[in-house]
């Protein structure tokens, strides 16, 4: 239990340090990647969710 908690905490710490490094060094690149990821989610995830809902309703 404690090992799993410390492991997930370590992962969160690594993600936070990587995110802060991106924000400090590559702010424009980071915002561009997040913007492209939002566009990707809008074009890919939402139609998939809609088709899944249509299949469920059928």
N, C-alpha and C positions, 0 to 999 in steps of 0.2 A: 504493500500500500504506500509506504513512505518512498520506496524506490520509484514507483510509477509517478507519484506526485512530483518528486524532484526531477524526474526525467522530463515530464511535461513542462515544468518550470524552466528547465534548461532550454527546451525548444522555444518557449515563449521569449526567453532572454535573448537567444540567438536571433529570432525574428525581429525583435525590437531593435537590437543593435544593427542588424542589416538594414532595417527600414530607416533608422536615424542616419546611417552612413549614406544611404541613397538620397535622403532629403538634404543632407549637408553638401554632398559632393555633386550629385546629379539631380538637382531639383527639377529641372526642365524635362530630363529624360524620365524621371519617376512619374511626373504628372502626365507625360505623354503616354507612358505605358498604362497607367491607370485609366486614362481617357480611352485608349484603344481597347482596354479590357471591358470597359462599360459598353462600348459599341458592340464588341463581340458578344457580350451577354445579351444585349438587346436583340441581336440578329440571330443568335443560336439558341440560347436557353429558353427564351419566351415562346417561340414557335414550338419547341419540343414540349414545353409544359402545356401549351394549348392543345397539341395533338394528343398528349396523354389524357387530358381532361375529356376530350372528345371521345377517346376510346373508352374511358370509364363511363361516360354517360350512355354510350351505346350498350 
